[in-house]
Each structure stands twice: as structure tokens, then as C-alpha cells.
């Protein structure tokens, strides 16, 4: 049985990636939904660098509608034999994850969900090949995502804050997998929106946090979010400060939340033997890292990667935001309508001191 509000238009606006680094705001058909699926009116969607890289480097063929940090309102649902869709009715405020694993394969058994073949399928679309769809007025959430990948937003929580649940989950996954404990000394390289989330989470876990960034305003914000020290690595000896904060041994963990030449080597120099270095921003297959083998082998450092979200941490990441424990909404520096998407994308690609998280609000400016 279909349940829906009556005022959903047949056509909608969307920022459509047309190929060759081009994005155009176009009028496209509003998605139609099938059994077990939801139609959601998008109220907020963060601009993520994962999507920006796909656009900047033309990694996937157009046309596609990107955007996966999405919060909105259910406006339609189709009943099915799956009971999960009955949990949602028009008017529910929700946040949706665009990837959900099968929980049955080799990788899921080892909790490597991002490597699961089902997880790699995108389960939310605004039309064309599924690509997240959040840079549009409406999205279609497919049945397996409805079943396990949608969380209701409590009253009093803004759509803007809720849109940050998915990116917070990716950071929480990295922190949990790393094994950081209370009292550990942790360096976070980079204090953009992701690095600042790491700073919040690590301080919340009881670690001593050293933050680095070239921007004075971002360093100041990291201190407000709990960092014990925030430095410009061009002018302050990071390795020396890490030893000072750790009784002379060096940092126990480093989270690399920015991509730059020599950044991983900097992480190695700041750590003690046996430390763990987590790569979070090194997602390009063109990026190369050169290290002395003895720094890893002889000194028993662990170099690991963390990518995407963890379904097991979905509710916890939502609750950290919904409860107000982490002030993530302060990360939002700019809000743009679909008509301003290209400007928002340009600022996200080349941020200045005033910019952090840029949010698209697809209903903004629509009469």
C-alpha cells in the first residue's frame, strides 16, 4: 500500500553531474518508489570531499546526482512483505545511510563492512545511476537501506546537525577500530570538518589531543572542541611536543585527516615505537607514500586505513549528535541553495579561513 502526502511535485530540481567536471542545476523527474521504499524530501545534505573527488577527477560517468550526507522528511512509503517500511510514515524526520552491508559474506563476518560487495552498492538515488542523490529536492531510499540504514531524527534536532551523522560515523569507526584508550596521546593532522570531528571524538574518549593545521582559525576552533594543544606544524616542532605530552615517548596514535605531500612521514616522526597511524584522507590511487621500512618493521608501528561508515556504530553516531554531546552544527560555515551549488562546490574544493562544512539546502529559495 502506498502512503504519501499529496503535494509532491512530478518534477524537481537537482544538481546533476553531467561529466567532464561539470555540474548543472536541472529540472528532472521526481523519483518513483517501489515496494519497501521511501520517498524523502531533502532538507539538508553536506558536501563531502568523496563526491567532490568523483566530480573533479571525472571518476564516474554522468549523468549522476551525488550527495550522501542527507537528512529530510518522509513524504511517501510503499508497503511490502518487509515490516521495516511500516516503521516510517509521512512526516517522519530521518537521516539515511546510502551504504548497508549484507552481514553474511566473508568481509562482514570480519566486520570489514566497506569491503562487502552489497555495501559497495549505492541504495539511495534521485534519478540516473544511484549515487546518493542528496543534491536534489527528493530522494528514493531503496528497500535494503530502509530496512537497516534509516534513523529517525528526534524533535528539537535540526536537519543540519542530523546531516552530519553519516560523516561522524566514519570518524567514530576509525577511532573505535584504532583502540584509543583514556590517557593516550593522540595527534590529529588537519582540522578541517573531518579533523575537528576526530578532535571531538578523541577528547570524548578521554585522550590527550594534539591538533595541527595551517589555519589559525581552525586551530582556535580545535581548542574550543577540546584539543589540549593546537599548532602550526610549520613553526612548532610536532615531534617534540608529542614527546613533551607523553613523558618523552612520542604520540601513541596519529589520525591523518588531511592529504598533503610528506604528511604520513610527519606522522611517523611524531610517534613512539609500537604506535598506530590511521590514514583517513588518503583515498586517491594516485597518492604515493614513501617510508623507511625500519620505521614500520623494526619500530613495530602499525599503519592502517579506515574508510566509510560502520553499520554497528550507526545508532551510537546518531545518538552522539542527537543528544547534543558533540557540537557538530558549529562546523557548518556555509549553507547554499541548489542554485548556489557550484559556488559551494568551488569553496569546498578550495576552502579559505572562513569555510568549514558546506551544506546544501535543496528546498531553500523554492517558492
VOBA-1610 file (N, C-alpha, C; in pm, whole numbers, padded with zeros to 5 digits, always signed):
BEGIN
Unk+00085-00120+00000Unk+00000+00000+00000Unk+00088+00125+00000Unk+00052+00222-00081Unk+00126+00348-00090Unk+00067+00449+00007Unk+00154+00509+00087Unk+00113+00622+00169Unk+00199+00740+00132Unk+00137+00855+00107Unk+00215+00970+00065Unk+00137+01097+00087Unk+00208+01208+00099Unk+00141+01337+00103Unk+00105+01375-00039Unk+00011+01469-00052Unk-00047+01496-00184Unk+00027+01600-00265Unk+00121+01673-00204Unk+00180+01787-00273Unk+00320+01761-00327Unk+00357+01634-00348Unk+00488+01604-00406Unk+00482+01633-00556Unk+00567+01720-00607Unk+00563+01753-00749Unk+00613+01639-00836Unk+00570+01637-00961Unk+00616+01534-01054Unk+00759+01557-01098Unk+00803+01683-01093Unk+00940+01716-01131Unk+01005+01798-01020Unk+01137+01796-01017Unk+01210+01862-00908Unk+01340+01919-00963Unk+01408+01996-00880Unk+01539+02049-00916Unk+01648+01962-00855Unk+01759+01950-00927Unk+01872+01871-00880Unk+02000+01926-00941Unk+02112+01914-00866Unk+02244+01947-00919Unk+02297+01821-00986Unk+02293+01817-01117Unk+02325+01697-01194Unk+02468+01703-01246Unk+02545+01601-01211Unk+02680+01589-01269Unk+02665+01535-01411Unk+02707+01614-01508Unk+02688+01577-01648Unk+02814+01519-01713Unk+02924+01515-01639Unk+03050+01464-01692Unk+03151+01575-01716Unk+03279+01535-01725Unk+03388+01629-01754Unk+03390+01747-01656Unk+03377+01716-01527Unk+03384+01812-01417Unk+03271+01914-01415Unk+03164+01889-01488Unk+03055+01986-01497Unk+02934+01943-01415Unk+02877+02038-01341Unk+02753+02017-01266Unk+02654+02124-01309Unk+02531+02082-01342Unk+02427+02176-01384Unk+02302+02154-01299Unk+02239+02264-01258Unk+02111+02254-01189Unk+02004+02237-01296Unk+01935+02123-01289Unk+01837+02088-01391Unk+01704+02049-01326Unk+01599+02055-01406Unk+01471+02000-01364Unk+01465+01856-01413Unk+01438+01763-01321Unk+01437+01620-01353Unk+01311+01559-01290Unk+01272+01438-01334Unk+01156+01374-01273Unk+01180+01342-01125Unk+01079+01363-01043Unk+01086+01319-00904Unk+01089+01166-00902Unk+01176+01105-00822Unk+01187+00958-00824Unk+01054+00890-00787Unk+01030+00777-00850Unk+00917+00693-00813Unk+00969+00581-00724Unk+00889+00539-00627Unk+00932+00437-00532Unk+00853+00309-00550Unk+00919+00198-00510Unk+00858+00067-00520Unk+00838+00005-00383Unk+00803-00124-00381Unk+00775-00192-00254Unk+00891-00180-00154Unk+00858-00144-00031Unk+00958-00135+00075Unk+01043-00011+00072Unk+01011+00085-00016Unk+01096+00203-00033Unk+01032+00329+00025Unk+01115+00430+00044Unk+01070+00559+00096Unk+01103+00669-00004Unk+01016+00768-00011Unk+01046+00892-00079Unk+01067+00998+00028Unk+01180+01067+00022Unk+01217+01164+00125Unk+01243+01300+00062Unk+01183+01404+00119Unk+01212+01541+00079Unk+01340+01584+00149Unk+01441+01618+00071Unk+01573+01651+00127Unk+01571+01793+00183Unk+01608+01804+00310Unk+01616+01934+00376Unk+01760+01982+00392Unk+01854+01889+00402Unk+01995+01925+00418Unk+02083+01812+00369Unk+02192+01848+00302Unk+02290+01749+00257Unk+02427+01813+00254Unk+02521+01755+00327Unk+02656+01808+00330Unk+02732+01780+00202Unk+02820+01871+00165Unk+02911+01850+00052Unk+03033+01777+00105Unk+03055+01655+00057Unk+03163+01569+00104Unk+03273+01563-00002Unk+03398+01556+00045Unk+03510+01551-00049Unk+03513+01421-00128Unk+03450+01316-00080Unk+03441+01194-00160Unk+03366+01221-00290Unk+03253+01293-00281Unk+03179+01328-00402Unk+03256+01430-00486Unk+03323+01524-00420Unk+03397+01626-00495Unk+03509+01563-00577Unk+03574+01459-00522Unk+03680+01392-00598Unk+03624+01323-00722Unk+03505+01265-00708Unk+03442+01200-00823Unk+03411+01300-00933Unk+03374+01422-00891Unk+03346+01527-00989Unk+03474+01584-01046Unk+03568+01619-00959Unk+03691+01686-01002Unk+03774+01599-01095Unk+03777+01468-01068Unk+03860+01377-01148Unk+03778+01294-01245Unk+03648+01327-01259Unk+03562+01258-01356Unk+03572+01106-01340Unk+03557+01059-01215Unk+03579+00918-01185Unk+03465+00828-01232Unk+03344+00883-01239Unk+03228+00805-01282Unk+03154+00882-01391Unk+03098+00810-01485Unk+03032+00874-01598Unk+02902+00941-01553Unk+02873+01056-01613Unk+02745+01122-01591Unk+02639+01065-01683Unk+02513+01102-01663Unk+02465+01191-01556Unk+02445+01116-01425Unk+02473+01185-01315Unk+02453+01134-01179Unk+02416+01250-01088Unk+02348+01216-00981Unk+02318+01315-00878Unk+02384+01267-00749Unk+02487+01338-00707Unk+02563+01299-00589Unk+02498+01357-00462Unk+02568+01334-00351Unk+02522+01383-00220Unk+02473+01269-00134Unk+02543+01244-00022Unk+02506+01128+00060Unk+02499+01159+00210Unk+02522+01281+00251Unk+02510+01318+00392Unk+02373+01384+00411Unk+02269+01303+00409Unk+02134+01352+00381Unk+02038+01339+00498Unk+01963+01447+00522Unk+01855+01447+00621Unk+01732+01509+00558Unk+01614+01457+00594Unk+01493+01511+00534Unk+01368+01455+00597Unk+01257+01466+00524Unk+01124+01428+00573Unk+01064+01322+00481Unk+01014+01215+00540Unk+00946+01113+00463Unk+00816+01172+00406Unk+00799+01159+00274Unk+00675+01207+00210Unk+00602+01094+00139Unk+00663+00976+00132Unk+00597+00863+00069Unk+00660+00733+00112Unk+00577+00628+00122Unk+00626+00494+00158Unk+00538+00392+00090Unk+00598+00283+00044Unk+00524+00175-00018Unk+00539+00051+00069Unk+00428-00005+00114Unk+00432-00124+00196Unk+00483-00244+00120Unk+00536-00342+00193Unk+00586-00465+00132Unk+00583-00575+00236Unk+00631-00693+00197Unk+00638-00803+00293Unk+00740-00773+00401Unk+00832-00679+00376Unk+00928-00641+00478Unk+00859-00545+00575Unk+00862-00578+00700Unk+00791-00498+00800Unk+00859-00364+00824Unk+00987-00353+00785Unk+01065-00234+00823Unk+01003-00106+00772Unk+00943-00108+00651Unk+00891+00017+00596Unk+00776+00071+00679Unk+00707-00017+00754Unk+00595+00028+00836Unk+00643+00110+00955Unk+00774+00113+00982Unk+00827+00196+01091Unk+00824+00344+01054Unk+00805+00375+00926Unk+00814+00514+00880Unk+00683+00555+00813Unk+00640+00675+00844Unk+00519+00730+00785Unk+00549+00872+00739Unk+00471+00922+00643Unk+00491+01060+00600Unk+00491+01156+00719Unk+00589+01244+00717Unk+00608+01339+00827Unk+00724+01303+00916Unk+00769+01178+00914Unk+00887+01140+00993Unk+01010+01214+00943Unk+01088+01264+01035Unk+01216+01329+01004Unk+01324+01222+01015Unk+01407+01207+00910Unk+01501+01095+00906Unk+01636+01136+00850Unk+01736+01057+00887Unk+01868+01063+00825Unk+01894+00925+00766Unk+01956+00921+00648Unk+01971+00793+00578Unk+02117+00769+00538Unk+02160+00644+00555Unk+02292+00599+00509Unk+02276+00536+00371Unk+02366+00569+00280Unk+02349+00520+00142Unk+02413+00384+00117Unk+02491+00334+00214Unk+02551+00201+00205Unk+02510+00118+00327Unk+02470-00006+00306Unk+02443-00100+00414Unk+02495-00237+00370Unk+02572-00308+00455Unk+02631-00436+00415Unk+02530-00551+00426Unk+02569-00666+00369Unk+02479-00782+00370Unk+02479-00855+00504Unk+02588-00843+00581Unk+02606-00909+00712Unk+02621-01061+00701Unk+02646-01113+00581Unk+02655-01258+00563Unk+02782-01303+00491Unk+02855-01212+00432Unk+02969-01252+00348Unk+03098-01263+00430Unk+03205-01301+00362Unk+03338-01315+00423Unk+03379-01186+00494Unk+03362-01071+00429Unk+03407-00945+00486Unk+03319-00901+00602Unk+03190-00922+00591Unk+03101-00886+00701Unk+03131-00967+00826Unk+03165-01096+00807Unk+03198-01180+00923Unk+03318-01126+00998Unk+03403-01050+00930Unk+03522-00991+00990Unk+03503-00841+01017Unk+03379-00795+01004Unk+03342-00656+01029Unk+03416-00557+00938Unk+03454-00603+00821Unk+03512-00516+00719Unk+03401-00476+00622Unk+03304-00404+00676Unk+03181-00381+00602Unk+03202-00305+00471Unk+03296-00212+00468Unk+03318-00132+00348Unk+03370-00215+00231Unk+03414-00337+00258Unk+03464-00426+00151Unk+03357-00525+00106Unk+03241-00523+00170Unk+03130-00612+00133Unk+03075-00573-00004Unk+03054-00669-00095Unk+03001-00635-00228Unk+02866-00565-00223Unk+02780-00604-00129Unk+02650-00537-00117Unk+02668-00395-00066Unk+02761-00376+00029Unk+02787-00242+00081Unk+02830-00147-00030Unk+02902-00197-00127Unk+02952-00112-00235Unk+02841-00064-00328Unk+02722-00126-00320Unk+02608-00080-00397Unk+02547+00042-00329Unk+02515+00145-00405Unk+02452+00264-00350Unk+02301+00243-00350Unk+02238+00262-00234Unk+02097+00233-00219Unk+02006+00354-00210Unk+02057+00471-00248Unk+01975+00593-00250Unk+01999+00665-00382Unk+01892+00714-00443Unk+01906+00781-00571Unk+01805+00894-00584Unk+01840+00992-00665Unk+01745+01096-00705Unk+01719+01086-00855Unk+01759+00974-00913Unk+01747+00953-01057Unk+01881+00919-01116Unk+01879+00864-01236Unk+02000+00818-01304Unk+02063+00702-01225Unk+02191+00674-01249Unk+02260+00570-01174Unk+02268+00611-01026Unk+02230+00522-00933Unk+02231+00561-00790Unk+02366+00615-00746Unk+02364+00734-00685Unk+02488+00800-00643Unk+02468+00881-00515Unk+02362+00853-00441Unk+02336+00925-00317Unk+02217+01018-00327Unk+02219+01106-00428Unk+02102+01185-00462Unk+02071+01304-00375Unk+02151+01330-00272Unk+02116+01435-00176Unk+02122+01576-00230Unk+02186+01595-00346Unk+02189+01728-00408Unk+02067+01744-00499Unk+01952+01706-00445Unk+01825+01715-00516Unk+01715+01738-00413Unk+01595+01772-00461Unk+01486+01801-00368Unk+01424+01677-00307Unk+01432+01563-00378Unk+01373+01439-00328Unk+01466+01322-00359Unk+01466+01222-00271Unk+01544+01101-00294Unk+01456+00978-00274Unk+01493+00874-00344Unk+01431+00742-00329Unk+01526+00655-00248Unk+01478+00603-00133Unk+01559+00515-00049Unk+01513+00371-00074Unk+01605+00287-00119Unk+01570+00151-00158Unk+01549+00061-00037Unk+01486-00054-00063Unk+01432-00133+00047Unk+01537-00181+00147Unk+01656-00225+00100Unk+01754-00276+00196Unk+01816-00166+00281Unk+01810-00043+00230Unk+01854+00071+00311Unk+01745+00107+00412Unk+01620+00105+00370Unk+01509+00132+00462Unk+01513+00034+00579Unk+01545-00090+00548Unk+01543-00194+00650Unk+01641-00168+00764Unk+01763-00118+00730Unk+01865-00107+00835Unk+01940+00025+00834Unk+01917+00112+00738Unk+02003+00229+00722Unk+01937+00364+00742Unk+01819+00367+00804Unk+01748+00493+00825Unk+01724+00512+00974Unk+01757+00630+01023Unk+01736+00663+01164Unk+01642+00783+01175Unk+01549+00777+01268Unk+01459+00889+01290Unk+01531+01000+01366Unk+01500+01123+01330Unk+01558+01240+01395Unk+01462+01286+01504Unk+01508+01297+01627Unk+01418+01341+01735Unk+01377+01487+01717Unk+01264+01522+01778Unk+01222+01662+01781Unk+01331+01746+01848Unk+01350+01865+01798Unk+01448+01955+01856Unk+01587+01946+01795Unk+01610+01844+01710Unk+01739+01831+01641Unk+01722+01884+01499Unk+01809+01973+01459Unk+01798+02034+01327Unk+01836+01937+01217Unk+01784+01961+01097Unk+01826+01881+00982Unk+01975+01901+00954Unk+02024+02021+00978Unk+02165+02049+00955Unk+02253+01960+01042Unk+02223+01953+01171Unk+02301+01867+01260Unk+02285+01721+01221Unk+02163+01679+01188Unk+02140+01538+01153Unk+02214+01497+01027Unk+02236+01590+00934Unk+02307+01556+00811Unk+02452+01516+00838Unk+02502+01547+00958Unk+02640+01514+00992Unk+02654+01378+01060Unk+02544+01304+01075Unk+02551+01172+01138Unk+02638+01077+01056Unk+02618+01073+00925Unk+02696+00979+00843Unk+02846+01010+00846Unk+02889+01134+00824Unk+03033+01160+00834Unk+03090+01139+00973Unk+03010+01167+01078Unk+03059+01139+01213Unk+03080+00989+01232Unk+02991+00909+01176Unk+03004+00764+01185Unk+03138+00718+01127Unk+03178+00775+01014Unk+03305+00732+00952Unk+03423+00761+01045Unk+03417+00874+01117Unk+03524+00908+01210Unk+03519+00819+01334Unk+03399+00795+01385Unk+03383+00709+01502Unk+03435+00569+01471Unk+03408+00520+01352Unk+03459+00389+01312Unk+03611+00385+01325Unk+03679+00487+01273Unk+03825+00489+01279Unk+03875+00493+01422Unk+03809+00570+01508Unk+03852+00579+01648Unk+03832+00447+01719Unk+03716+00384+01699Unk+03687+00257+01766Unk+03782+00148+01719Unk+03803+00139+01588Unk+03892+00035+01535Unk+04036+00054+01580Unk+04076+00178+01602Unk+04216+00204+01639Unk+04250+00153+01778Unk+04151+00151+01866Unk+04176+00106+02004Unk+04227+00215+02097Unk+04202+00342+02066Unk+04243+00451+02154Unk+04179+00434+02291Unk+04260+00456+02395Unk+04211+00443+02532Unk+04231+00574+02609Unk+04160+00585+02719Unk+04174+00702+02806Unk+04321+00721+02845Unk+04370+00843+02831Unk+04508+00873+02867Unk+04606+00864+02752Unk+04566+00805+02640Unk+04657+00800+02525Unk+04680+00940+02469Unk+04799+00961+02414Unk+04831+01087+02348Unk+04811+01068+02198Unk+04724+01151+02140Unk+04681+01133+02001Unk+04703+01263+01925Unk+04762+01251+01807Unk+04778+01365+01717Unk+04674+01354+01606Unk+04608+01465+01575Unk+04516+01472+01461Unk+04575+01571+01362Unk+04617+01522+01247Unk+04676+01607+01144Unk+04565+01660+01054Unk+04544+01790+01060Unk+04439+01854+00982Unk+04316+01880+01067Unk+04265+02004+01062Unk+04149+02042+01141Unk+04040+02102+01053Unk+04020+02036+00939Unk+03901+02065+00861Unk+03781+02000+00928Unk+03666+01993+00860Unk+03548+01933+00923Unk+03571+01791+00974Unk+03647+01710+00902Unk+03674+01574+00947Unk+03771+01575+01066Unk+03879+01649+01056Unk+03976+01654+01165Unk+03914+01706+01294Unk+03826+01804+01283Unk+03760+01858+01401Unk+03665+01754+01463Unk+03602+01673+01380Unk+03520+01564+01435Unk+03608+01464+01510Unk+03725+01433+01454Unk+03819+01346+01526Unk+03858+01407+01661Unk+03885+01537+01661Unk+03923+01603+01786Unk+03811+01589+01890Unk+03688+01613+01849Unk+03574+01599+01941Unk+03564+01456+01996Unk+03569+01359+01904Unk+03551+01219+01944Unk+03663+01172+02034Unk+03786+01207+02001Unk+03901+01162+02080Unk+03901+01224+02218Unk+03865+01352+02226Unk+03854+01414+02358Unk+03742+01349+02437Unk+03633+01317+02370Unk+03520+01249+02434Unk+03562+01112+02489Unk+03660+01049+02424Unk+03707+00917+02467Unk+03811+00925+02579Unk+03853+01045+02614Unk+03947+01062+02725Unk+04092+01072+02685Unk+04120+01091+02557Unk+04259+01103+02511Unk+04311+01246+02529Unk+04443+01258+02531Unk+04508+01388+02520Unk+04528+01415+02372Unk+04477+01527+02322Unk+04472+01552+02178Unk+04562+01668+02140Unk+04650+01643+02043Unk+04731+01748+01980Unk+04679+01766+01838Unk+04632+01885+01806Unk+04576+01913+01674Unk+04674+01997+01594Unk+04682+01973+01463Unk+04765+02057+01377Unk+04684+02108+01260Unk+04712+02230+01219Unk+04652+02286+01098Unk+04729+02412+01062Unk+04727+02446+00935Unk+04794+02569+00891Unk+04710+02692+00921Unk+04579+02673+00941Unk+04487+02786+00962Unk+04474+02819+01110Unk+04497+02944+01145Unk+04485+02988+01284Unk+04342+02975+01334Unk+04243+03004+01248Unk+04104+02997+01292Unk+04063+02853+01321Unk+04112+02759+01242Unk+04080+02618+01267Unk+04151+02568+01392Unk+04272+02614+01415Unk+04342+02575+01538Unk+04266+02627+01660Unk+04217+02751+01651Unk+04141+02808+01763Unk+04014+02727+01788Unk+03947+02685+01682Unk+03826+02606+01697Unk+03856+02469+01758Unk+03968+02409+01721Unk+04003+02279+01777Unk+04023+02288+01929Unk+04078+02400+01975Unk+04094+02419+02120Unk+03957+02429+02188Unk+03862+02496+02122Unk+03727+02505+02178Unk+03661+02368+02185Unk+03698+02281+02093Unk+03638+02147+02088Unk+03714+02045+02173Unk+03814+02093+02249Unk+03878+02005+02347Unk+04022+01970+02325Unk+04083+02014+02214Unk+04224+01983+02193Unk+04308+02040+02307Unk+04407+01963+02351Unk+04496+02008+02458Unk+04605+02100+02406Unk+04633+02090+02277Unk+04727+02180+02210Unk+04689+02185+02063Unk+04710+02300+02001Unk+04681+02316+01858Unk+04794+02398+01798Unk+04863+02341+01700Unk+04985+02405+01650Unk+04987+02414+01497Unk+05067+02506+01450Unk+05103+02514+01309Unk+05231+02431+01293Unk+05228+02318+01222Unk+05346+02232+01214Unk+05463+02294+01139Unk+05439+02408+01073Unk+05549+02476+01003Unk+05636+02554+01102Unk+05579+02587+01218Unk+05652+02673+01312Unk+05677+02609+01448Unk+05610+02498+01474Unk+05625+02429+01603Unk+05671+02286+01576Unk+05763+02238+01657Unk+05815+02102+01644Unk+05711+02002+01696Unk+05638+01940+01605Unk+05532+01848+01643Unk+05587+01728+01719Unk+05695+01670+01669Unk+05753+01553+01735Unk+05796+01587+01878Unk+05857+01705+01895Unk+05899+01746+02029Unk+05781+01767+02122Unk+05673+01828+02070Unk+05554+01850+02152Unk+05489+01717+02190Unk+05486+01622+02096Unk+05428+01491+02125Unk+05507+01421+02236Unk+05640+01433+02234Unk+05721+01374+02341Unk+05695+01443+02473Unk+05680+01574+02468Unk+05654+01651+02590Unk+05523+01609+02655Unk+05422+01583+02574Unk+05290+01547+02626Unk+05281+01400+02668Unk+05382+01320+02635Unk+05373+01175+02657Unk+05488+01122+02741Unk+05542+01202+02828Unk+05653+01160+02915Unk+05773+01113+02834Unk+05791+01175+02718Unk+05911+01150+02638Unk+05901+01041+02533Unk+05789+00968+02525Unk+05786+00852+02435Unk+05743+00886+02292Unk+05660+00990+02273Unk+05601+01018+02143Unk+05455+00979+02142Unk+05381+01024+02041Unk+05238+01001+02033Unk+05207+00853+02022Unk+05096+00813+02084Unk+05051+00674+02078Unk+04972+00647+01950Unk+04903+00750+01900Unk+04823+00738+01778Unk+04834+00867+01699Unk+04822+00853+01567Unk+04805+00969+01480Unk+04692+00939+01383Unk+04601+01035+01368Unk+04494+01025+01268Unk+04526+01127+01159Unk+04545+01078+01038Unk+04584+01164+00926Unk+04455+01205+00854Unk+04407+01325+00885Unk+04278+01372+00835Unk+04291+01472+00723Unk+04408+01479+00663Unk+04431+01568+00550Unk+04531+01500+00458Unk+04523+01532+00330Unk+04615+01475+00233Unk+04711+01582+00185Unk+04841+01557+00203Unk+04943+01653+00162Unk+05075+01579+00148Unk+05163+01624+00061Unk+05294+01557+00047Unk+05368+01556+00181Unk+05422+01441+00218Unk+05502+01428+00339Unk+05424+01415+00467Unk+05290+01412+00460Unk+05210+01412+00582Unk+05224+01282+00660Unk+05237+01168+00592Unk+05249+01041+00663Unk+05387+01029+00727Unk+05489+01079+00659Unk+05622+01083+00719Unk+05622+01168+00845Unk+05547+01279+00842Unk+05534+01363+00961Unk+05468+01285+01075Unk+05369+01205+01041Unk+05302+01123+01143Unk+05400+01024+01206Unk+05482+00962+01124Unk+05580+00864+01177Unk+05675+00933+01274Unk+05723+01051+01238Unk+05820+01121+01323Unk+05760+01160+01457Unk+05629+01178+01462Unk+05565+01222+01586Unk+05533+01107+01682Unk+05549+00982+01636Unk+05501+00868+01715Unk+05614+00792+01783Unk+05573+00715+01883Unk+05664+00623+01953Unk+05669+00489+01879Unk+05767+00404+01910Unk+05763+00266+01861Unk+05633+00197+01907Unk+05576+00118+01819Unk+05453+00048+01851Unk+05327+00131+01836Unk+05340+00255+01791Unk+05224+00342+01774Unk+05141+00299+01654Unk+05020+00353+01646Unk+04932+00325+01532Unk+04905+00454+01457Unk+04919+00448+01326Unk+04893+00563+01239Unk+04775+00526+01149Unk+04668+00604+01157Unk+04546+00575+01082Unk+04535+00673+00966Unk+04534+00619+00844Unk+04516+00701+00724Unk+04367+00713+00695Unk+04317+00836+00690Unk+04175+00858+00667Unk+04149+00938+00539Unk+04244+01022+00501Unk+04223+01111+00387Unk+04293+01065+00260Unk+04361+00951+00267Unk+04442+00906+00153Unk+04360+00813+00063Unk+04259+00870-00004Unk+04166+00789-00084Unk+04198+00787-00233Unk+04296+00862-00276Unk+04329+00866-00419Unk+04430+00758-00454Unk+04406+00686-00563Unk+04502+00584-00605Unk+04625+00646-00669Unk+04625+00777-00684Unk+04743+00846-00740Unk+04840+00891-00631Unk+04798+00887-00506Unk+04883+00933-00396Unk+04984+00824-00359Unk+05107+00863-00342Unk+05214+00769-00308Unk+05279+00810-00176Unk+05315+00710-00097Unk+05376+00731+00035Unk+05509+00659+00038Unk+05614+00729+00077Unk+05746+00665+00087Unk+05793+00674+00232Unk+05820+00557+00292Unk+05864+00549+00430Unk+05984+00458+00441Unk+06065+00481+00544Unk+06173+00388+00575Unk+06112+00260+00631Unk+06146+00147+00575Unk+06089+00020+00620Unk+06111-00006+00768Unk+06226+00036+00819Unk+06257+00011+00960Unk+06164+00087+01053Unk+06111+00203+01008Unk+06019+00278+01092Unk+05892+00199+01120Unk+05857+00111+01027Unk+05738+00028+01046Unk+05776-00108+01104Unk+05875-00171+01045Unk+05911-00308+01086Unk+05985-00310+01220Unk+06101-00249+01226Unk+06183-00256+01346Unk+06116-00188+01465Unk+06050-00074+01438Unk+05985+00000+01547Unk+05841-00045+01571Unk+05798-00145+01499Unk+05667-00209+01522Unk+05550-00112+01520Unk+05561-00010+01436Unk+05445+00077+01418Unk+05341+00006+01331Unk+05216+00044+01350Unk+05106-00011+01270Unk+05049+00100+01182Unk+05047+00076+01053Unk+04993+00170+00957Unk+04863+00109+00904Unk+04751+00177+00924Unk+04623+00119+00884Unk+04536+00224+00816Unk+04437+00176+00744Unk+04342+00265+00678Unk+04205+00248+00738Unk+04122+00352+00725Unk+03983+00345+00766Unk+03901+00420+00663Unk+03793+00355+00617Unk+03716+00413+00507Unk+03568+00386+00526Unk+03488+00487+00511Unk+03343+00478+00510Unk+03286+00445+00648Unk+03155+00415+00652Unk+03082+00404+00778Unk+03074+00259+00826Unk+03024+00243+00948Unk+03011+00114+01014Unk+02867+00100+01065Unk+02795+00003+01010Unk+02655-00015+01048Unk+02640-00044+01198Unk+02740-00108+01257Unk+02732-00138+01400Unk+02737-00013+01487Unk+02790+00097+01431Unk+02804+00222+01506Unk+02701+00327+01463Unk+02606+00285+01381Unk+02509+00379+01325Unk+02427+00447+01434Unk+02371+00370+01524Unk+02288+00428+01631Unk+02374+00512+01727Unk+02494+00465+01759Unk+02580+00541+01850Unk+02618+00676+01790Unk+02653+00677+01662Unk+02691+00804+01599Unk+02572+00899+01595Unk+02453+00846+01570Unk+02333+00930+01572Unk+02309+00987+01711Unk+02322+00903+01811Unk+02294+00949+01948Unk+02394+01054+01996Unk+02520+01043+01952Unk+02619+01143+01992Unk+02579+01283+01945Unk+02514+01287+01827Unk+02467+01416+01775Unk+02331+01452+01831Unk+02239+01357+01832Unk+02103+01388+01877Unk+02099+01429+02025Unk+02192+01375+02104Unk+02196+01407+02247Unk+02263+01541+02275Unk+02329+01597+02174Unk+02400+01723+02194Unk+02536+01708+02256Unk+02586+01583+02270Unk+02718+01564+02332Unk+02830+01623+02248Unk+02814+01622+02116Unk+02915+01679+02027Unk+02852+01797+01952Unk+02911+01915+01960Unk+02851+02034+01898Unk+02881+02044+01748Unk+02840+01944+01673Unk+02881+01935+01532Unk+02823+02046+01446Unk+02708+02100+01485Unk+02647+02202+01399Unk+02736+02326+01388Unk+02825+02345+01483Unk+02918+02457+01475Unk+03018+02442+01361Unk+03027+02322+01305Unk+03117+02301+01192Unk+03062+02358+01063Unk+02933+02387+01058Unk+02870+02434+00934Unk+02898+02583+00918Unk+02970+02616+00813Unk+03007+02756+00790Unk+02925+02822+00681Unk+02875+02742+00586Unk+02801+02798+00473Unk+02682+02708+00441Unk+02571+02771+00403Unk+02452+02699+00358Unk+02412+02757+00224Unk+02395+02671+00126Unk+02363+02718-00009Unk+02238+02648-00061Unk+02165+02719-00146Unk+02054+02659-00219Unk+02110+02582-00339Unk+02024+02505-00405Unk+02070+02434-00525Unk+02123+02532-00629Unk+02061+02648-00638Unk+02107+02748-00735Unk+02250+02793-00707Unk+02293+02782-00581Unk+02429+02821-00545Unk+02523+02704-00531Unk+02484+02588-00585Unk+02564+02467-00563Unk+02705+02482-00619Unk+02719+02537-00737Unk+02852+02546-00798Unk+02946+02632-00714Unk+02895+02740-00657Unk+02977+02822-00569Unk+03015+02748-00442Unk+02921+02672-00387Unk+02950+02592-00267Unk+03053+02485-00296Unk+03042+02423-00413Unk+03138+02320-00452Unk+03278+02381-00468Unk+03286+02497-00532Unk+03415+02563-00551Unk+03480+02598-00418Unk+03400+02644-00322Unk+03454+02679-00191Unk+03499+02554-00116Unk+03424+02445-00129Unk+03463+02320-00063Unk+03592+02265-00121Unk+03612+02282-00251Unk+03734+02234-00315Unk+03855+02318-00276Unk+03834+02447-00257Unk+03944+02539-00223Unk+03903+02625-00105Unk+03899+02565+00014Unk+03848+02637+00132Unk+03938+02752+00172Unk+03875+02852+00234Unk+03952+02963+00292Unk+03934+02958+00443Unk+03987+03058+00512Unk+03983+03057+00659Unk+03841+03063+00715Unk+03747+03107+00634Unk+03610+03121+00684Unk+03525+02997+00661Unk+03577+02902+00583Unk+03492+02790+00541Unk+03529+02660+00612Unk+03424+02588+00651Unk+03439+02453+00706Unk+03343+02361+00632Unk+03236+02320+00698Unk+03139+02233+00633Unk+03039+02317+00555Unk+03017+02278+00430Unk+02923+02350+00345Unk+02802+02262+00322Unk+02685+02318+00347Unk+02560+02244+00345Unk+02474+02290+00228Unk+02416+02194+00158Unk+02318+02224+00054Unk+02179+02207+00115Unk+02095+02307+00097Unk+01956+02301+00144Unk+01865+02310+00021Unk+01826+02194-00035Unk+01757+02191-00164Unk+01622+02261-00168Unk+01557+02280-00051Unk+01428+02348-00051Unk+01442+02499-00040Unk+01565+02544-00016Unk+01590+02687+00005Unk+01568+02765-00126Unk+01495+02873-00114Unk+01472+02959-00231Unk+01371+02904-00327Unk+01300+02796-00288Unk+01199+02739-00377Unk+01063+02789-00334Unk+00990+02853-00425Unk+00859+02907-00392Unk+00751+02799-00404
//
